[in-house]
Amino acid sequence: MTKQFDTIHHIAIQVKDISKAVSWYIERFACEIEYQDNSWAMLKFSNTSLALVLPEEHPYHFAIVTDDLES
């Protein structure tokens, strides 16, 4: 039986400037903008997403998608 792994939906890192950070990632990596406003942005990669957040607005964090919260 093959074990089904949970999925990391996204990892959030803090940046000083959302627009500058989005531009930096888009210019260097094969990813796309899923969402962007003045306080955070979500970049989609093939295997996960990266949230860029302002320190005063959002903490560092990661999000996991799972079907089993009891484990």
C-alpha positions as CSV (number, residue, x, y, z in Angstrom):
1,M,0.0,0.0,0.0
2,T,1.4,3.4,-1.0
3,K,1.4,6.0,1.7
4,Q,-0.5,9.2,0.8
5,F,1.5,12.2,1.9
6,D,-0.1,15.5,3.0
7,T,0.6,18.6,0.9
8,I,2.3,21.8,1.8
9,H,0.1,24.4,0.3
10,H,2.4,27.4,1.0
11,I,5.2,28.8,3.0
12,A,5.1,32.5,4.0
13,I,8.2,34.6,4.3
14,Q,8.4,38.2,5.4
15,V,9.6,40.9,3.0
16,K,10.0,44.7,3.3
17,D,8.2,45.5,0.0
18,I,5.6,43.3,-1.7
19,S,5.9,44.7,-5.2
20,K,9.7,44.6,-5.2
21,A,9.7,41.0,-3.8
22,V,7.1,39.8,-6.4
23,S,9.2,41.3,-9.2
24,W,12.4,39.7,-7.9
25,Y,10.8,36.2,-7.8
26,I,9.0,36.5,-11.1
27,E,12.2,37.7,-12.9
28,R,14.3,34.8,-11.5
29,F,12.0,31.8,-11.2
30,A,9.3,30.1,-13.3
31,C,6.2,31.0,-11.2
32,E,3.1,33.1,-11.5
33,I,1.2,35.6,-9.3
34,E,-1.9,34.0,-7.8
35,Y,-2.8,37.0,-5.7
36,Q,-1.3,40.4,-4.8
37,D,-2.3,43.4,-2.7
38,N,-0.3,45.9,-0.6
39,S,0.2,43.6,2.4
40,W,0.8,40.2,0.8
41,A,1.2,38.2,-2.4
42,M,0.9,34.5,-3.3
43,L,3.2,33.1,-6.0
44,K,2.4,29.7,-7.5
45,F,5.2,27.3,-8.3
46,S,4.7,23.8,-9.7
47,N,4.9,22.0,-6.4
48,T,3.8,24.6,-3.8
49,S,3.1,28.3,-3.3
50,L,5.1,31.0,-1.7
51,A,3.4,33.8,0.3
52,L,5.3,37.1,0.6
53,V,4.0,39.0,3.6
54,L,4.8,42.2,5.4
55,P,6.2,41.7,8.9
56,E,3.7,44.1,10.5
57,E,0.7,42.4,8.8
58,H,1.4,38.7,8.8
59,P,3.7,36.2,10.6
60,Y,6.0,33.7,9.1
61,H,4.0,30.5,8.6
62,F,3.3,27.4,6.5
63,A,0.0,25.8,5.6
64,I,-0.6,22.0,5.1
65,V,-3.5,20.5,3.3
66,T,-4.6,17.3,5.0
67,D,-7.7,15.1,5.2
68,D,-6.9,13.8,8.6
69,L,-6.8,16.3,11.4
70,E,-7.0,13.7,14.2
71,S,-3.5,12.3,13.6
